[in-house]
Amino acid sequence: MHRFLLTPRWWGINVFVALAVPFCLFMGSWQLGRFEDRVDSHREASAERPADQVAAPLESLLPVDKTTSGRLASTAGEYGDQLLVPERRLDGRSGFYVLTLLKTDSGKSVPVVRGWLPGVADPAKAPAPPAGRVEVSGALQAAENAGTKGVHSQGGLPSGQLGVISAASLVNIVPYDLYDAWLTVQTPSEGMIPVPAQAPTNTGLDLKAFQNLGYTGEWFVFVAFVLFMWFRLYRREVETIRDAEAGLLEPAAR
């Protein structure tokens, strides 16, 4: 009865199933692995840094990635230009960052967010930076971009204000070389509230992660569908042969 499985038609069906099933399983496993990698990245990025973490030299942590973002970085130099970063929320309140450029001993400058103050950005409210050479340690942060949550990327800000904290935004404001990163000081200074470090972007459980999970399900559904269709065709063929042997089928017209 099962000799039909050796016909050319069924050879083609069987070869297709034999190739399709492992391919779909491989693709589903690959997509699942991508989802698990994103989960691990999210867990690593959102993990709290030890409270007794020792600050590392700034240049040793650059460029910023998911392992160095949030790490304590240390550097030294002299404070220079000060800017305000408006419309930044902290603990449900609106306020602004006080950002001061620190010209380090390497010759490059790094933006340092010295703290947050509530209300509308006002230079009169922002404490002046310490004079002379200072040593600074703070949580290392990746440069912001137009897609970063909370930034003011539309432009049109008054002089002395900055919408996006990045070297690209500062290059036309300050006349010196910049690190493409910034520090947020974690100890209160002159009545300001410290700005907590943010997790690096593109490492969370975002839409892409759940797309990977959805694709995983789709590939495993394809496996079930291929096997179901093979079994359905097989059962129909067997039933046709049985009906023919029992004389239940009309002779084919010639």
N, C-alpha and C positions, 0 to 999 in steps of 0.2 A: 504493500500500500504506500509505503514511503519512498518508493523509487522516484517519485516526481521531484524529490529534493535534489536529484542529480541531473535534472534537465537544465539546459542553458539558461532558461528564464530564472529558475530558482538558484542557480549558481550566481547569477548577477545579484539577486536579492540577498543571498547569504553573504556574499563578499561585501556588499554595501553595509549590511548590519555589522559585520565583523570589523569594518573600518570605522563606522560612525560611532559605535558605542565607546571604544577606548578614546577616540578623539574628543567626544563630548565629556567624558570623565576627566580627561586631562585638562580641558579648558575650564571645567567647573572647579577642579582642584586648584588651578592657577588663579582663578578669580578669588577663590576663598583665601588663598595665600596672600593675595594683595590686600584683602580686607583685614586679615590678621596683622599684616605689617602696619596698616594704618592704625589699628587698635593699639599696637605696641608703641608706635610713634606718639599717639595721643597720650598714652599712659606715661611714657618717658618725658614728654614735653610738659605735662601737667603735674608731674611729681614735684612735691615740695623739696626745695634745696635744704640741706642740713643747716640748722641755725648756727652751728659753729664752723661753717665752711670758711676756709682760708681764701682770701682774695688772691687771684692770680694776676700777673702782669697783663695789661690790656692787650698788647700785641700778640701774646701767646694764645689768646682766645679768638682771634680773628682769622678768617671771616666768621661771622655769626652763623651758627647752624642750630639744629635742634638739641645738640648736646651742650653747646656753650651758652645758648640763650638763657638768661636768668642767672648765670654764674656771676659770682662777685668778681669784679675786675678792679684793679688798682692802677693808678697812674698819678703823675705829678706835673705841675706846671703853674701857669698864672691865668687867672680868669680874665676874660676880655668882654666882648659884646654880650649884652643880655637882651633876650627876646621873650615875649609872652606867647603862649600857645593857648588860644581861647577855646571856649565851648568844649571843655573836657569834663566829663562826669566822673565823680568819685563818691561811692556810697550813696548813690541816688541823688546827689546834688550837683548842680552845674557850677563850674569854676574855670580856672586856667592854670596851666603849668608855668613855672618860672624856669626858663631855660637859659643857661649861661654857657658860652663857648669857653672851653678850657684849652689854652695853647700848651701842649705837652712838651716835655723835654726832647721828643723826637722831631719837633718842628710842626707836626700836624696838630689840628685841633679836634676835640671831640665834644659834641653837645652833651651837657650835663643838666638833667632836670633836677633842680635842687629842691623842688617841692611843689605842692598844689595849694591854691588859695581859692576860697569860694567867691562867687559873684562874677561881675563883669571884669574882663581884663583891664587892669589899670596900673600903669607903671608906678604910680605913687604908692601902691600897696605892696609892690614887690621889693623885698629887702635887697640892698646892694650886696654884691658878692664880696668875700674877703679879699683884702689887698695882699699883694706879695705872693710868694711861692707857696703853694698848698699841695697837700697830698689828698687825693680823692679816691674813694672806693664806692662802687655802686653796682647794681645789677645790670649786666650787659643786655642790651636790647637791639634787635635787628631794625634797620631803617624802615620807616613806614612808607606806605604808598597810597594811591588814591582808593584802593580797596580796603585799607585797614579801617577797622571799626572805630568810629568817633572822630576821624580826621575831618578837617575843613579843607576840601580840595577844590572848591569853586573859585578861589582867589578873591580879590577885592578887599583884602584885609588892610587895616591901617598900617602905617609905617611902624616898625618895631614889633609886629606880630607875625607869627609863623603858623601856617595851617597844617603842614606835614613835616614831621621830624625826619629829615633825610639829607644826605649830602647834596642830592639833586635839587632840593628846595633851597638849600643854603648857599649854593655855589654863586648865585647872583646877588647875595646879600652881604657876605663876608669875603674879604680879599685874601684868604689863605687856604691852604690845603686842609682837607677834612677826612676823618675816618668815616666810613659809611656804616656807622653804628652810633648808639648813644647810651648814656648811663643814667640810671635813676637812683639817686642817693636814698638809702633806706633808713637813715637816722634823721629825726626831725631837726629842722634848722630854722631858727629865728621865727618861730610861730607857724611855719609852714607844715603841711601834712605830707609825709612821704608818699610818693606814687609807687604802688606795688608793681612788681615785674609782671609782664604779660607773657603768655605762652607764645611760642613762635607760630607763624601762620602756616597753613597747608600741612599741619600735622594732626589736626583734630578729626573727629568723626563727622566730616562734612558730607556734602552731597555725593562726592566722588566715592567715598567709602561705602555709602549705602548703594550706590550704583554697582560697585563690585559685588556686594552681597546679593543684589537683585540678579546680576548676571550669573552668579553661582547657581541660584535657584533655577534660572532658565536653562542652563546647560544640563542640569540633572533632570529637569522635566523633559528635555529632548531625548535623553537616554530612555526614560520610561515610555515616551511616545514611540520611539523606534522599535522597542521590544514589543509594545502593545500591537503595533501595526504588523510586525512580523508574525506574531501569534495569531492575529485575526486572519491574515492571508493563509497561514498554515491550516487553521481550523476550517476555513471555507474550502480549501483544496481537498482536505480529508472528507468533509461532508459531501462534496461533489462526487468524489470517487465512490463513496458508500452508496449514494443515491443511484449512481450509474450501475453499480453491481446489483442493487436491488430492483433495477428496472423502473425506477421512479422518474427517470429523465426521458423526455421525448427525443427521438433520434434527431440529430442535427440535420437541418434542411440542406439538400444538395443543389 
